[in-house]
Amino acid sequence: MLLQQLINGALASGIYALFAVGFTMIFGIMGVLNLAHADFAMVAAFTIIWAVSASSQPVLAVVLAVLMVAAVAVVLDLGIIRPSRRFQGQSQSDIELPLIGTIGAGMILQNIAALMFGNKAVVFSFQMREYMQWGGLYISKGLLLSAAVAVVLLVLLEVMVERTSFGRQIRAVAQNVNAARIMGINTNLVTLSTIVLTAMLAGIAGVLAGLSYGLVSPYMGGTYAIKGLVAMILGGVGSLRGAVLGSLVIGLTEALAVTYFGSQLRDSTVFLVLLAMLLLRPSGLFKSPGVG
């Protein structure tokens, strides 16, 4: 039973990691805690549901989901995040204004989805809920696929940040935005591109969650937002590898909690681990001055 739960937790951590690295990149580059980030997962999932029901074309549904998530991310940055960042350096507005704005944006997205599809959970258009048996263990094919996709995307993201010109621009903006601007980097384009990129990662995570669990809801982003933020803090704010490791810690902690205490205490146990980390190592498992 313990090994079965640990495997489930490790596989589920792939979805958490896609949210956590998004929070890490946005906060590391812009100093903004984007609480609407996890709602991109819901936007992608419901766009696919709507597109499949309207056209019965899976490929078209995926393309529309990508375009919808990108469009919402652009509106969020240009309409809320960027205007609120003009007040940087004035009291506590660096954090408060974008935080309040993204909370409101998330609520708007949730209510739009609830009006269109209802408040209840909806069956996702594609499902992979079968299990494969390996020895005496049962492994979810959906979670296995989700973990594999997450690993590939996270490796590509690491390569992009560390090895490409755009990645160097991201790290430059994360370390000192004014110096990056003096060096000729278009900081607005870098931040906008980062918002769109992380939104797409969250959208993919939402699709994988629907594929693995079979249900999505207008409020699904709340749960993943909490776990993504906890993973970011556990791993160390600004560290991509830390966010991934923090997600794995959350997945395994949930597995141990379900095994020994029952599913009712699963989320509480995660916060106990976070509290212990804040007491013993406030900087997290990895400490990074920016994104890397």
Phi and psi restraints in degrees (value plus and minus 20) as a CYANA .aco file:
   2 LEU   PHI     -82.9   -42.9
   2 LEU   PSI     -68.5   -28.5
   3 LEU   PHI     -82.1   -42.1
   3 LEU   PSI     -59.1   -19.1
   4 GLN   PHI     -80.2   -40.2
   4 GLN   PSI     -66.1   -26.1
   5 GLN   PHI     -88.0   -48.0
   5 GLN   PSI     -56.6   -16.6
   6 LEU   PHI     -84.7   -44.7
   6 LEU   PSI     -59.1   -19.1
   7 ILE   PHI     -84.8   -44.8
   7 ILE   PSI     -64.2   -24.2
   8 ASN   PHI     -80.1   -40.1
   8 ASN   PSI     -63.3   -23.3
   9 GLY   PHI     -85.4   -45.4
   9 GLY   PSI     -61.4   -21.4
  10 ALA   PHI     -84.6   -44.6
  10 ALA   PSI     -60.2   -20.2
  11 LEU   PHI     -88.8   -48.8
  11 LEU   PSI     -60.0   -20.0
  12 ALA   PHI     -86.3   -46.3
  12 ALA   PSI     -45.8    -5.8
  13 SER   PHI     -85.0   -45.0
  13 SER   PSI     -40.0     0.0
  14 GLY   PHI     -82.3   -42.3
  14 GLY   PSI     -61.2   -21.2
  15 ILE   PHI     -86.3   -46.3
  15 ILE   PSI     -62.8   -22.8
  16 TYR   PHI     -80.0   -40.0
  16 TYR   PSI     -58.1   -18.1
  17 ALA   PHI     -84.7   -44.7
  17 ALA   PSI     -55.1   -15.1
  18 LEU   PHI     -84.1   -44.1
  18 LEU   PSI     -54.0   -14.0
  19 PHE   PHI     -94.0   -54.0
  19 PHE   PSI     -62.9   -22.9
  20 ALA   PHI     -83.4   -43.4
  20 ALA   PSI     -62.2   -22.2
  21 VAL   PHI     -87.8   -47.8
  21 VAL   PSI     -49.9    -9.9
  22 GLY   PHI     -85.1   -45.1
  22 GLY   PSI     -68.2   -28.2
  23 PHE   PHI     -78.8   -38.8
  23 PHE   PSI     -61.4   -21.4
  24 THR   PHI     -84.5   -44.5
  24 THR   PSI     -64.6   -24.6
  25 MET   PHI     -86.7   -46.7
  25 MET   PSI     -63.2   -23.2
  26 ILE   PHI     -85.4   -45.4
  26 ILE   PSI     -65.8   -25.8
  27 PHE   PHI     -90.7   -50.7
  27 PHE   PSI     -57.7   -17.7
  28 GLY   PHI     -86.9   -46.9
  28 GLY   PSI     -53.7   -13.7
  29 ILE   PHI    -107.7   -67.7
  29 ILE   PSI     -66.2   -26.2
  30 MET   PHI    -127.9   -87.9
  30 MET   PSI     -30.1     9.9
  31 GLY   PHI      48.1    88.1
  31 GLY   PSI       5.2    45.2
  32 VAL   PHI    -132.1   -92.1
  32 VAL   PSI     111.2   151.2
  33 LEU   PHI    -114.1   -74.1
  33 LEU   PSI      77.1   117.1
  34 ASN   PHI    -106.4   -66.4
  34 ASN   PSI      75.9   115.9
  35 LEU   PHI    -100.5   -60.5
  35 LEU   PSI     -20.4    19.6
  36 ALA   PHI    -113.4   -73.4
  36 ALA   PSI     -20.8    19.2
  37 HIS   PHI     -78.7   -38.7
  37 HIS   PSI     -67.1   -27.1
  38 ALA   PHI     -89.0   -49.0
  38 ALA   PSI     -39.4     0.6
  39 ASP   PHI     -91.6   -51.6
  39 ASP   PSI     -34.4     5.6
  40 PHE   PHI     -82.6   -42.6
  40 PHE   PSI     -49.4    -9.4
  41 ALA   PHI     -82.3   -42.3
  41 ALA   PSI     -64.2   -24.2
  42 MET   PHI     -86.1   -46.1
  42 MET   PSI     -60.4   -20.4
  43 VAL   PHI     -79.7   -39.7
  43 VAL   PSI     -66.3   -26.3
  44 ALA   PHI     -84.2   -44.2
  44 ALA   PSI     -64.0   -24.0
  45 ALA   PHI     -83.6   -43.6
  45 ALA   PSI     -65.4   -25.4
  46 PHE   PHI     -95.5   -55.5
  46 PHE   PSI     -47.5    -7.5
  47 THR   PHI     -83.4   -43.4
  47 THR   PSI     -62.4   -22.4
  48 ILE   PHI     -84.6   -44.6
  48 ILE   PSI     -62.4   -22.4
  49 ILE   PHI     -79.4   -39.4
  49 ILE   PSI     -66.9   -26.9
  50 TRP   PHI     -84.7   -44.7
  50 TRP   PSI     -65.1   -25.1
  51 ALA   PHI     -86.0   -46.0
  51 ALA   PSI     -60.1   -20.1
  52 VAL   PHI     -85.9   -45.9
  52 VAL   PSI     -61.2   -21.2
  53 SER   PHI     -87.5   -47.5
  53 SER   PSI     -48.7    -8.7
  54 ALA   PHI    -105.6   -65.6
  54 ALA   PSI     -53.4   -13.4
  55 SER   PHI    -144.8  -104.8
  55 SER   PSI     -38.8     1.2
  56 SER   PHI      38.9    78.9
  56 SER   PSI       9.3    49.3
  57 GLN   PHI    -137.3   -97.3
  57 GLN   PSI      80.3   120.3
  58 PRO   PHI     -78.7   -38.7
  58 PRO   PSI     -61.4   -21.4
  59 VAL   PHI     -84.3   -44.3
  59 VAL   PSI     -64.3   -24.3
  60 LEU   PHI     -81.5   -41.5
  60 LEU   PSI     -58.1   -18.1
  61 ALA   PHI     -82.4   -42.4
  61 ALA   PSI     -62.5   -22.5
  62 VAL   PHI     -85.6   -45.6
  62 VAL   PSI     -63.3   -23.3
  63 VAL   PHI     -81.1   -41.1
  63 VAL   PSI     -64.5   -24.5
  64 LEU   PHI     -83.6   -43.6
  64 LEU   PSI     -57.6   -17.6
  65 ALA   PHI     -83.7   -43.7
  65 ALA   PSI     -63.0   -23.0
  66 VAL   PHI     -82.5   -42.5
  66 VAL   PSI     -66.0   -26.0
  67 LEU   PHI     -85.4   -45.4
  67 LEU   PSI     -59.2   -19.2
  68 MET   PHI     -85.0   -45.0
  68 MET   PSI     -65.6   -25.6
  69 VAL   PHI     -82.5   -42.5
  69 VAL   PSI     -63.4   -23.4
  70 ALA   PHI     -82.0   -42.0
  70 ALA   PSI     -62.1   -22.1
  71 ALA   PHI     -84.7   -44.7
  71 ALA   PSI     -64.1   -24.1
  72 VAL   PHI     -83.6   -43.6
  72 VAL   PSI     -58.8   -18.8
  73 ALA   PHI     -83.7   -43.7
  73 ALA   PSI     -61.0   -21.0
  74 VAL   PHI     -84.0   -44.0
  74 VAL   PSI     -64.6   -24.6
  75 VAL   PHI     -82.5   -42.5
  75 VAL   PSI     -61.2   -21.2
  76 LEU   PHI     -82.1   -42.1
  76 LEU   PSI     -63.0   -23.0
  77 ASP   PHI     -90.5   -50.5
  77 ASP   PSI     -70.4   -30.4
  78 LEU   PHI     -91.9   -51.9
  78 LEU   PSI     -52.8   -12.8
  79 GLY   PHI    -112.1   -72.1
  79 GLY   PSI     -44.3    -4.3
  80 ILE   PHI    -146.9  -106.9
  80 ILE   PSI     -76.8   -36.8
  81 ILE   PHI     -88.7   -48.7
  81 ILE   PSI     -70.2   -30.2
  82 ARG   PHI     -84.7   -44.7
  82 ARG   PSI     -65.9   -25.9
  83 PRO   PHI     -79.9   -39.9
  83 PRO   PSI     -58.2   -18.2
  84 SER   PHI     -90.3   -50.3
  84 SER   PSI     -45.2    -5.2
  85 ARG   PHI     -98.2   -58.2
  85 ARG   PSI     -27.7    12.3
  86 ARG   PHI     -86.7   -46.7
  86 ARG   PSI     -38.6     1.4
  87 PHE   PHI    -113.4   -73.4
  87 PHE   PSI      -6.3    33.7
  88 GLN   PHI     -78.3   -38.3
  88 GLN   PSI     118.1   158.1
  89 GLY   PHI      72.0   112.0
  89 GLY   PSI     -24.5    15.5
  90 GLN   PHI    -124.5   -84.5
  90 GLN   PSI      85.6   125.6
  91 SER   PHI      30.0    70.0
  91 SER   PSI    -147.7  -107.7
  92 GLN   PHI    -122.8   -82.8
  92 GLN   PSI      -3.9    36.1
  93 SER   PHI     -89.3   -49.3
  93 SER   PSI     -37.0     3.0
  94 ASP   PHI     -73.5   -33.5
  94 ASP   PSI     -61.2   -21.2
  95 ILE   PHI    -118.3   -78.3
  95 ILE   PSI     -62.7   -22.7
  96 GLU   PHI     -88.5   -48.5
  96 GLU   PSI     -66.9   -26.9
  97 LEU   PHI     -84.1   -44.1
  97 LEU   PSI     -71.0   -31.0
  98 PRO   PHI     -82.3   -42.3
  98 PRO   PSI     -55.7   -15.7
  99 LEU   PHI     -81.4   -41.4
  99 LEU   PSI     -69.8   -29.8
 100 ILE   PHI     -84.9   -44.9
 100 ILE   PSI     -60.7   -20.7
 101 GLY   PHI     -83.1   -43.1
 101 GLY   PSI     -62.6   -22.6
 102 THR   PHI     -92.7   -52.7
 102 THR   PSI     -50.6   -10.6
 103 ILE   PHI     -81.6   -41.6
 103 ILE   PSI     -66.1   -26.1
 104 GLY   PHI     -82.9   -42.9
 104 GLY   PSI     -61.2   -21.2
 105 ALA   PHI     -81.6   -41.6
 105 ALA   PSI     -62.0   -22.0
 106 GLY   PHI     -82.3   -42.3
 106 GLY   PSI     -60.9   -20.9
 107 MET   PHI     -85.3   -45.3
 107 MET   PSI     -58.2   -18.2
 108 ILE   PHI     -83.3   -43.3
 108 ILE   PSI     -65.5   -25.5
 109 LEU   PHI     -81.9   -41.9
 109 LEU   PSI     -61.8   -21.8
 110 GLN   PHI     -84.2   -44.2
 110 GLN   PSI     -62.9   -22.9
 111 ASN   PHI     -89.5   -49.5
 111 ASN   PSI     -55.3   -15.3
 112 ILE   PHI     -82.7   -42.7
 112 ILE   PSI     -65.0   -25.0
 113 ALA   PHI     -83.7   -43.7
 113 ALA   PSI     -59.3   -19.3
 114 ALA   PHI     -85.6   -45.6
 114 ALA   PSI     -58.2   -18.2
 115 LEU   PHI     -87.6   -47.6
 115 LEU   PSI     -55.7   -15.7
 116 MET   PHI    -101.6   -61.6
 116 MET   PSI     -57.0   -17.0
 117 PHE   PHI    -140.8  -100.8
 117 PHE   PSI     -24.8    15.2
 118 GLY   PHI      74.8   114.8
 118 GLY   PSI     145.0   185.0
 119 ASN   PHI    -101.7   -61.7
 119 ASN   PSI     -35.1     4.9
 120 LYS   PHI    -105.0   -65.0
 120 LYS   PSI     144.0   184.0
 121 ALA   PHI     -85.7   -45.7
 121 ALA   PSI     124.0   164.0
 122 VAL   PHI    -138.1   -98.1
 122 VAL   PSI     122.5   162.5
 123 VAL   PHI     -89.6   -49.6
 123 VAL   PSI     109.4   149.4
 124 PHE   PHI     -94.3   -54.3
 124 PHE   PSI     131.2   171.2
 125 SER   PHI     -85.4   -45.4
 125 SER   PSI     -55.2   -15.2
 126 PHE   PHI    -139.2   -99.2
 126 PHE   PSI     118.8   158.8
 127 GLN   PHI    -157.7  -117.7
 127 GLN   PSI     125.6   165.6
 128 MET   PHI    -159.4  -119.4
 128 MET   PSI      54.2    94.2
 129 ARG   PHI    -123.6   -83.6
 129 ARG   PSI      -9.0    31.0
 130 GLU   PHI     -95.9   -55.9
 130 GLU   PSI     140.9   180.9
 131 TYR   PHI    -139.2   -99.2
 131 TYR   PSI     126.0   166.0
 132 MET   PHI    -130.6   -90.6
 132 MET   PSI     120.2   160.2
 133 GLN   PHI    -116.8   -76.8
 133 GLN   PSI     111.7   151.7
 134 TRP   PHI    -154.4  -114.4
 134 TRP   PSI      84.4   124.4
 135 GLY   PHI      47.4    87.4
 135 GLY   PSI    -146.0  -106.0
 136 GLY   PHI    -119.9   -79.9
 136 GLY   PSI      -5.9    34.1
 137 LEU   PHI    -126.6   -86.6
 137 LEU   PSI     130.7   170.7
 138 TYR   PHI    -136.9   -96.9
 138 TYR   PSI      99.8   139.8
 139 ILE   PHI    -132.3   -92.3
 139 ILE   PSI     105.2   145.2
 140 SER   PHI     -87.0   -47.0
 140 SER   PSI     104.8   144.8
 141 LYS   PHI     -85.2   -45.2
 141 LYS   PSI     -56.0   -16.0
 142 GLY   PHI     -85.1   -45.1
 142 GLY   PSI     -65.6   -25.6
 143 LEU   PHI     -87.9   -47.9
 143 LEU   PSI     -54.0   -14.0
 144 LEU   PHI     -84.8   -44.8
 144 LEU   PSI     -64.4   -24.4
 145 LEU   PHI     -83.9   -43.9
 145 LEU   PSI     -61.2   -21.2
 146 SER   PHI     -81.1   -41.1
 146 SER   PSI     -63.7   -23.7
 147 ALA   PHI     -84.4   -44.4
 147 ALA   PSI     -60.8   -20.8
 148 ALA   PHI     -84.5   -44.5
 148 ALA   PSI     -65.8   -25.8
 149 VAL   PHI     -81.9   -41.9
 149 VAL   PSI     -63.1   -23.1
 150 ALA   PHI     -81.4   -41.4
 150 ALA   PSI     -63.1   -23.1
 151 VAL   PHI     -81.0   -41.0
 151 VAL   PSI     -65.8   -25.8
 152 VAL   PHI     -81.1   -41.1
 152 VAL   PSI     -67.5   -27.5
 153 LEU   PHI     -84.5   -44.5
 153 LEU   PSI     -60.3   -20.3
 154 LEU   PHI     -88.6   -48.6
 154 LEU   PSI     -56.7   -16.7
 155 VAL   PHI     -85.2   -45.2
 155 VAL   PSI     -64.9   -24.9
 156 LEU   PHI     -81.8   -41.8
 156 LEU   PSI     -59.0   -19.0
 157 LEU   PHI     -84.7   -44.7
 157 LEU   PSI     -62.7   -22.7
 158 GLU   PHI     -81.9   -41.9
 158 GLU   PSI     -63.2   -23.2
 159 VAL   PHI     -83.7   -43.7
 159 VAL   PSI     -62.0   -22.0
 160 MET   PHI     -82.3   -42.3
 160 MET   PSI     -65.7   -25.7
 161 VAL   PHI     -87.5   -47.5
 161 VAL   PSI     -57.7   -17.7
 162 GLU   PHI    -111.1   -71.1
 162 GLU   PSI     -47.0    -7.0
 163 ARG   PHI    -137.6   -97.6
 163 ARG   PSI     -28.6    11.4
 164 THR   PHI    -130.7   -90.7
 164 THR   PSI     143.6   183.6
 165 SER   PHI     -83.0   -43.0
 165 SER   PSI     -60.7   -20.7
 166 PHE   PHI     -84.2   -44.2
 166 PHE   PSI     -58.2   -18.2
 167 GLY   PHI     -83.0   -43.0
 167 GLY   PSI     -59.6   -19.6
 168 ARG   PHI     -84.7   -44.7
 168 ARG   PSI     -56.4   -16.4
 169 GLN   PHI     -85.9   -45.9
 169 GLN   PSI     -59.8   -19.8
 170 ILE   PHI     -79.9   -39.9
 170 ILE   PSI     -66.5   -26.5
 171 ARG   PHI     -87.6   -47.6
 171 ARG   PSI     -53.8   -13.8
 172 ALA   PHI     -86.3   -46.3
 172 ALA   PSI     -65.1   -25.1
 173 VAL   PHI     -84.8   -44.8
 173 VAL   PSI     -57.8   -17.8
 174 ALA   PHI     -85.1   -45.1
 174 ALA   PSI     -55.1   -15.1
 175 GLN   PHI     -99.9   -59.9
 175 GLN   PSI     -63.1   -23.1
 176 ASN   PHI    -180.6  -140.6
 176 ASN   PSI      83.7   123.7
 177 VAL   PHI     -87.2   -47.2
 177 VAL   PSI     -56.4   -16.4
 178 ASN   PHI     -88.6   -48.6
 178 ASN   PSI     -62.0   -22.0
 179 ALA   PHI     -84.5   -44.5
 179 ALA   PSI     -59.0   -19.0
 180 ALA   PHI     -82.9   -42.9
 180 ALA   PSI     -58.6   -18.6
 181 ARG   PHI     -87.1   -47.1
 181 ARG   PSI     -59.3   -19.3
 182 ILE   PHI     -84.5   -44.5
 182 ILE   PSI     -53.0   -13.0
 183 MET   PHI     -97.9   -57.9
 183 MET   PSI     -18.5    21.5
 184 GLY   PHI      74.6   114.6
 184 GLY   PSI     -10.1    29.9
 185 ILE   PHI    -100.8   -60.8
 185 ILE   PSI     112.4   152.4
 186 ASN   PHI     -98.2   -58.2
 186 ASN   PSI      71.2   111.2
 187 THR   PHI     -86.2   -46.2
 187 THR   PSI     -54.1   -14.1
 188 ASN   PHI     -84.1   -44.1
 188 ASN   PSI     -60.3   -20.3
 189 LEU   PHI     -87.4   -47.4
 189 LEU   PSI     -58.6   -18.6
 190 VAL   PHI     -83.8   -43.8
 190 VAL   PSI     -65.4   -25.4
 191 THR   PHI     -87.4   -47.4
 191 THR   PSI     -60.2   -20.2
 192 LEU   PHI     -83.6   -43.6
 192 LEU   PSI     -64.2   -24.2
 193 SER   PHI     -82.7   -42.7
 193 SER   PSI     -56.5   -16.5
 194 THR   PHI     -87.6   -47.6
 194 THR   PSI     -61.4   -21.4
 195 ILE   PHI     -80.3   -40.3
 195 ILE   PSI     -64.4   -24.4
 196 VAL   PHI     -86.5   -46.5
 196 VAL   PSI     -63.8   -23.8
 197 LEU   PHI     -81.7   -41.7
 197 LEU   PSI     -68.4   -28.4
 198 THR   PHI     -87.8   -47.8
 198 THR   PSI     -52.9   -12.9
 199 ALA   PHI     -83.0   -43.0
 199 ALA   PSI     -59.5   -19.5
 200 MET   PHI     -85.5   -45.5
 200 MET   PSI     -58.0   -18.0
 201 LEU   PHI     -82.0   -42.0
 201 LEU   PSI     -62.7   -22.7
 202 ALA   PHI     -85.2   -45.2
 202 ALA   PSI     -58.9   -18.9
 203 GLY   PHI     -81.7   -41.7
 203 GLY   PSI     -63.0   -23.0
 204 ILE   PHI     -82.6   -42.6
 204 ILE   PSI     -60.6   -20.6
 205 ALA   PHI     -81.4   -41.4
 205 ALA   PSI     -59.7   -19.7
 206 GLY   PHI     -84.6   -44.6
 206 GLY   PSI     -60.1   -20.1
 207 VAL   PHI     -85.0   -45.0
 207 VAL   PSI     -62.0   -22.0
 208 LEU   PHI     -84.7   -44.7
 208 LEU   PSI     -57.3   -17.3
 209 ALA   PHI     -84.3   -44.3
 209 ALA   PSI     -63.9   -23.9
 210 GLY   PHI     -83.5   -43.5
 210 GLY   PSI     -59.8   -19.8
 211 LEU   PHI     -83.8   -43.8
 211 LEU   PSI     -59.9   -19.9
 212 SER   PHI    -100.4   -60.4
 212 SER   PSI     -60.1   -20.1
 213 TYR   PHI    -124.1   -84.1
 213 TYR   PSI     -36.3     3.7
 214 GLY   PHI      66.8   106.8
 214 GLY   PSI     -31.1     8.9
 215 LEU   PHI    -152.9  -112.9
 215 LEU   PSI     125.3   165.3
 216 VAL   PHI    -155.1  -115.1
 216 VAL   PSI     136.3   176.3
 217 SER   PHI    -162.5  -122.5
 217 SER   PSI     141.7   181.7
 218 PRO   PHI     -81.5   -41.5
 218 PRO   PSI     -39.9     0.1
 219 TYR   PHI    -130.2   -90.2
 219 TYR   PSI      -2.9    37.1
 220 MET   PHI     -86.0   -46.0
 220 MET   PSI     -45.1    -5.1
 221 GLY   PHI     -84.8   -44.8
 221 GLY   PSI     -48.0    -8.0
 222 GLY   PHI     -79.4   -39.4
 222 GLY   PSI     -66.8   -26.8
 223 THR   PHI     -82.6   -42.6
 223 THR   PSI     -65.7   -25.7
 224 TYR   PHI     -92.2   -52.2
 224 TYR   PSI     -48.2    -8.2
 225 ALA   PHI     -84.0   -44.0
 225 ALA   PSI     -64.4   -24.4
 226 ILE   PHI     -82.2   -42.2
 226 ILE   PSI     -66.2   -26.2
 227 LYS   PHI     -89.9   -49.9
 227 LYS   PSI     -55.5   -15.5
 228 GLY   PHI     -85.9   -45.9
 228 GLY   PSI     -60.6   -20.6
 229 LEU   PHI     -87.4   -47.4
 229 LEU   PSI     -62.2   -22.2
 230 VAL   PHI     -82.7   -42.7
 230 VAL   PSI     -61.6   -21.6
 231 ALA   PHI     -82.7   -42.7
 231 ALA   PSI     -60.2   -20.2
 232 MET   PHI     -82.4   -42.4
 232 MET   PSI     -62.9   -22.9
 233 ILE   PHI     -89.2   -49.2
 233 ILE   PSI     -61.7   -21.7
 234 LEU   PHI     -81.4   -41.4
 234 LEU   PSI     -64.2   -24.2
 235 GLY   PHI     -95.3   -55.3
 235 GLY   PSI     -44.7    -4.7
 236 GLY   PHI      91.3   131.3
 236 GLY   PSI      98.8   138.8
 237 VAL   PHI     -81.7   -41.7
 237 VAL   PSI     105.6   145.6
 238 GLY   PHI      80.5   120.5
 238 GLY   PSI     -26.1    13.9
 239 SER   PHI    -127.1   -87.1
 239 SER   PSI      97.1   137.1
 240 LEU   PHI     -86.7   -46.7
 240 LEU   PSI     -64.1   -24.1
 241 ARG   PHI     -85.0   -45.0
 241 ARG   PSI     -56.2   -16.2
 242 GLY   PHI     -83.7   -43.7
 242 GLY   PSI     -58.7   -18.7
 243 ALA   PHI     -83.7   -43.7
 243 ALA   PSI     -59.5   -19.5
 244 VAL   PHI     -86.6   -46.6
 244 VAL   PSI     -65.0   -25.0
 245 LEU   PHI     -85.5   -45.5
 245 LEU   PSI     -59.4   -19.4
 246 GLY   PHI     -82.1   -42.1
 246 GLY   PSI     -57.3   -17.3
 247 SER   PHI     -84.3   -44.3
 247 SER   PSI     -60.2   -20.2
 248 LEU   PHI     -84.6   -44.6
 248 LEU   PSI     -60.1   -20.1
 249 VAL   PHI     -80.8   -40.8
 249 VAL   PSI     -62.3   -22.3
 250 ILE   PHI     -83.6   -43.6
 250 ILE   PSI     -66.3   -26.3
 251 GLY   PHI     -79.7   -39.7
 251 GLY   PSI     -64.3   -24.3
 252 LEU   PHI     -90.7   -50.7
 252 LEU   PSI     -56.1   -16.1
 253 THR   PHI     -83.7   -43.7
 253 THR   PSI     -62.2   -22.2
 254 GLU   PHI     -81.5   -41.5
 254 GLU   PSI     -59.7   -19.7
 255 ALA   PHI     -82.6   -42.6
 255 ALA   PSI     -64.5   -24.5
 256 LEU   PHI     -86.1   -46.1
 256 LEU   PSI     -58.5   -18.5
 257 ALA   PHI     -84.3   -44.3
 257 ALA   PSI     -64.2   -24.2
 258 VAL   PHI     -83.4   -43.4
 258 VAL   PSI     -58.4   -18.4
 259 THR   PHI     -87.6   -47.6
 259 THR   PSI     -64.4   -24.4
 260 TYR   PHI    -121.9   -81.9
 260 TYR   PSI     -45.3    -5.3
 261 PHE   PHI    -141.5  -101.5
 261 PHE   PSI     -32.0     8.0
 262 GLY   PHI      76.9   116.9
 262 GLY   PSI     140.1   180.1
 263 SER   PHI     -88.3   -48.3
 263 SER   PSI     -39.6     0.4
 264 GLN   PHI     -84.9   -44.9
 264 GLN   PSI     -49.0    -9.0
 265 LEU   PHI    -121.6   -81.6
 265 LEU   PSI      -7.6    32.4
 266 ARG   PHI     -80.8   -40.8
 266 ARG   PSI     -71.7   -31.7
 267 ASP   PHI     -88.2   -48.2
 267 ASP   PSI     -57.0   -17.0
 268 SER   PHI     -82.2   -42.2
 268 SER   PSI     -58.4   -18.4
 269 THR   PHI     -84.2   -44.2
 269 THR   PSI     -57.0   -17.0
 270 VAL   PHI     -80.5   -40.5
 270 VAL   PSI     -61.8   -21.8
 271 PHE   PHI     -91.6   -51.6
 271 PHE   PSI     -49.3    -9.3
 272 LEU   PHI     -85.1   -45.1
 272 LEU   PSI     -60.0   -20.0
 273 VAL   PHI     -83.8   -43.8
 273 VAL   PSI     -61.5   -21.5
 274 LEU   PHI     -81.5   -41.5
 274 LEU   PSI     -63.9   -23.9
 275 LEU   PHI     -81.7   -41.7
 275 LEU   PSI     -63.1   -23.1
 276 ALA   PHI     -82.4   -42.4
 276 ALA   PSI     -60.6   -20.6
 277 MET   PHI     -84.0   -44.0
 277 MET   PSI     -62.4   -22.4
 278 LEU   PHI     -84.8   -44.8
 278 LEU   PSI     -51.8   -11.8
 279 LEU   PHI     -97.1   -57.1
 279 LEU   PSI     -59.1   -19.1
 280 LEU   PHI    -111.7   -71.7
 280 LEU   PSI     -56.7   -16.7
 281 ARG   PHI    -166.5  -126.5
 281 ARG   PSI      61.6   101.6
 282 PRO   PHI     -79.8   -39.8
 282 PRO   PSI     -47.3    -7.3
 283 SER   PHI     -97.6   -57.6
 283 SER   PSI     -27.3    12.7
 284 GLY   PHI      70.6   110.6
 284 GLY   PSI     159.6   199.6
 285 LEU   PHI     -86.7   -46.7
 285 LEU   PSI     -55.9   -15.9
 286 PHE   PHI    -143.2  -103.2
 286 PHE   PSI     125.1   165.1
 287 LYS   PHI    -137.2   -97.2
 287 LYS   PSI     104.5   144.5
 288 SER   PHI    -156.6  -116.6
 288 SER   PSI     117.0   157.0
 289 PRO   PHI     -94.2   -54.2
 289 PRO   PSI     -37.4     2.6
 290 GLY   PHI    -170.4  -130.4
 290 GLY   PSI    -164.5  -124.5
 291 VAL   PHI    -112.8   -72.8
 291 VAL   PSI     107.8   147.8
